[in-house]
Amino acid sequence: MLELGLIAFGEPLVLIALLVLPAVWWLLRVTPPAPRRIAFPPIRLLFGLRQDEETASRIPLWLLLLRLALVTVLILALADPIWRPADGTARSHPLLIVMDNGWAAAPDWDTRRAQAEALIDGAARAGELVAVAATAPEARPGTIRFLPAGEALSRLRALTPAPLTPDRSALAARLAQMERPEGALDAVWIADGLDHGSAAAFAETLQDLSKGGSVRVLTNLPVTIPPVLTPPEPGRSGLELTIYHPEVMETRDGRIEARGEDGRLIGQADWQLPRAATATRVTLDLPLDLRNAVHRIEVTGARSAASTVLLDERWRRRAVGLVSGAPFEADQPLLSDLYYLERALAPFAEIRKPGAAGRAEDGVSQIESLLTNPLSVLFLADIGTLSDSDTQRIQAWVEDGGTLVRFAGPRLTAQEANDLLPVALRQGGRTLDGALSWTEPQRLAPFEEASPFAGIELPGDVTVSRQVLADPRDLSFVQTWARLEDGTPLVTAAERGEGRIILFHVTANTDWSNLPLSGLFVSMLQRVLDLAQGVATQNASGDGGLLPPRRVLDGFGRLGAPPPQVKPISLREWTNAAPSPEHPPGFYGKEGAARALNLGSEKLDLTPLPALGGVEMKTGFGEAVHRSLKPALLVAALLLLLADGLAALYLTGRLTSGGERTKETAAALAALIALPLLFTGDPADADDSFALRAAQETHLAYVKTGDSEIDRISHAGLRGLTRKLQERTALEPGDPMGVDVESDELAFFPLLYWPVTENAQPLSDAAAAKISTYMQNGGMVLFDTRDQISADFSGGGNEPLRRVLGKLDVPPLEPVPRDHVLTKSFYLLQSFPGRWEGGQLWAQAPQRGRVQTNDGVSAILIGSNDFAGAWAVDESGRALLPVTPGGERQREFAYRFGVNLVMYALTGNYKADQVHVPALLERLGQ
């Protein structure tokens, strides 16, 4: 390859042909033009004669220059010129490409991959072998091998960012063991801009491997590194988060968004990081109900797992009620039964207390006033006798899922029996310290593995001097969560319906124990809140203390199904669990009790990549890389050839006004005009008549976006779906067609696939009216945002989709329910995957009291899983794009969704109506 600044030539030897241009000049100059033919008879000859006495013996200068330009452009095209070639694409040794594919490389991954593809293209031109290696840790690392450029390109395109920190040391060990060609090799490391504690050592490893070849490092600007978002801390006014970023000498700002489990936007807040600062705090101020609905928080536009935080029940700020049997002593708050409870619970819960009086003015009891509003946990501190109505009210609340926590005290000790206790108590209690006691205060025994308190470190100074004792006959029917060293129960619990009752056998103040003064008290109450909120515990888990993976993040921060190599996490190891290939960030546990494992942490190393000695470094990837000019030059040569043909017709008199054109002239002119049409135009619009082709047979159609790559994938995707329909159903549709919603007629097509691009523009009034009419008359449109993010078309999210739908009369939408006809129109489906999995699919919501149009079929569907990308095949039927995370199994289900979609569009609610068949047959039999 010959590089000349902004342009390079892949076949520089072809440029030698430029030396023949003088010979072409001479040949064209000495070649006279073709003689002009004048038709007989003689009168006609007289009219056609010119008055010139001389006839040109040489070709005109303008035609000579035109033909020289044609030859020059053709030679340049064959030389394969490249505009803005990627640095180092010229190869003289085998090539090793190392890709940092951790969380920091995700935002500009497409640019990084384009750089690597340009390098592989250069190696292919030189006939050199290529090896592609990635630094992110893998559960089952494969062998690194030098392969032909085509196979290496496939390996590169299969790489995706991982939600992990790169492990360059592990890769260096693998590189040392790989088989490599003899002699020197060139190494290019496309780094993520961070040191990760091993950049210098890894650069030395690449130098040792090169054995005299070149070592280059391409890295991004520090400002493009995505910010790290840490899990929030529950505050009194909202969720408080910290954002970290490497130090750069400019101010950065942005926005964080809180979203629910269905993807809807719940709240947002702006943040700003001052110049040279590395951390900033931001608060999401939300009402309690909205705060508890937050499922994930992400930095807008960051596209990284480190910029996304998942929230489970541990971050839900629950409402708890506090009731004491003793009046509040304002002058001595430390003696109050509720003082220590309130201080321990305040950071994690919204505390509600009734008035100081035992009953409100309107006669409502304390218990009733608290249970009138939704409550998660009710704490009763030394409550002895409860009224029958309060007892019945609490029992009903517990059986519906509430958690009742009781603390002992003199009043509770005096009671003989109580239905709101997990275990029967022995009268009198037990005193372990005092003038009449021979015993000493007891310490706590280590928590058992089955206890929700398991894993909490026990301080050595916590002692109990008095307690209420459980009746030994009842201990076999209840759960003992904590014991003293002598084995007597300290905390017991029992299930009641959907809820539970928990008893601390000591007081909530310091009268019987110093437990309320310790951090252990706070940790135990926090575990109780977790349990009340549904977080799985060892004794409640049905899988031997394991949390199975439910949904995990990829490197871009998108939730999806866990890959096969992801393993469950032991509850015993959960406290110290860290993201790894076997345990990527995500949700682990059963539905309704899943725990969130996050990547973002203040422990992530954000040290910028240092200067590396002995290697060539370049910062910044540039705007455009490796663009071939050969297609454009070939088109230019074709146009010049057309112009030359027209000039030849003119000089021979075929285009003059005198006389009729011969049939040969007309045919030649038509051939010249039609010739470019063989090389241009959309493959779906090659026929002369769009309407005629669309009406001859059923076609699937896609909306042309103006982006050639997206339109190519859309056409290839519908082509793959069409083949599956022909193989598996009685439908035999024709080749897919692309439509322009501004000008083409839409009524021919039962289904339109509409990929939504980032630069999508609002529709014109005419186009919006046309699409609305199309949907009202039975047409169906599938909008695909292709970003795996649940479409938030009602809030502030997904701005491109909102621009497209802005002028359309969109009906109320809802996530496709499990019993929707779309789940059973041909195959039985439970999800609707595409190239990605996890995005929500929305359909028209049924409206009660209204007549259902279009046979009850939704005229609009909105998804985000890149369906065409999963369906796309080439001419030979091979898949064009990889499918993640489920591979070919996921692609098969994507095809099944496509078949169901077409059947749904064509047959309407036929499958839903089948449920009435037995009743109809019975009536016919009567």
Buried (B, 14 or more C-beta within 10 A) or exposed (E): BBBEEEEBBBBBEBBEBEEEEEEBBEEBEEEEBEEEEBEEEEEEEEEBEEEEEEEEEEBEEEBBEBBBBBBBBBBBBBBBBBBBBBBBBBBEBBBBBBBBBBBBBBBBBEBBBBBBBBBBBBBBBBEBBBBBBBBBBBBEBEEBBBBEBEBBBEBBBEBBBBBBBBBBBBBBEBBEEBEBEEEBBBBBBBBBBBBBEBBBEBBBBBBEBBEEBBBBBBBBEBEBBBBBBBBBEBBEEBBBBBBBBBEBEEEBEBBBBBBBEEBBBBBBBEBEBEEEBBBBEBBBEBEBEBBBBBBBBBBBEBBBBBBBBBBBBBBBBBBBBBBBBBEBEEEEEEEBBBBBBBBBBEEBBBBBBBEEEEEEEEEBBBBBBBBEEEBBBBBBBBBBEBEEEBBEBBBEBBEEEBBBBBBBBBBBBEBEEBEBBBBBBEEEBBEBBEEEEEEEBBBBBBBBEBBBBBBBEBEEEBBBBBBBBBEEEBBEEBBBBBBBEEEBBBBBBBBBEEBBBBBBBBBBBBBBBBBBEBEBBBBBBBBBBBBBBBBBBBBBBEEEBBBBBBBBBBBBBBBBBBBEEBBBBEBEBBEEBEBBBEBBBBBBBBEEBBBBBBBBBEEBEBEBBEEBEEBEBEEEBEEEBBEBBBEBBBBBBBEBBBBBBBBBBEBBBBBEEEBEBEEEBEEBBEEBEEEBEEEEEBBBBEEEEBEEBBEEEBBBBBBBBEBEEBBBBBBBBBBBBBBBBEEEBEEEBBBBBBBBBEEBEBBBBBBBBBBBBEEBEEBEEEBBBBBBEBBEEBBBBBBBBBBBBBBBBBBEBBEBBBBBBEBBEBBEBBBBEEEBBBBBBBBEBEBBBBBBBBBBBBBBEEEEEEEEBBEBBBBBBBBBBBBBBBBBBEEEEEBBBBBBBBEEEBBBBBBBBBBBBBBBBBBBBBBBBEEEEEEEEEEEEE
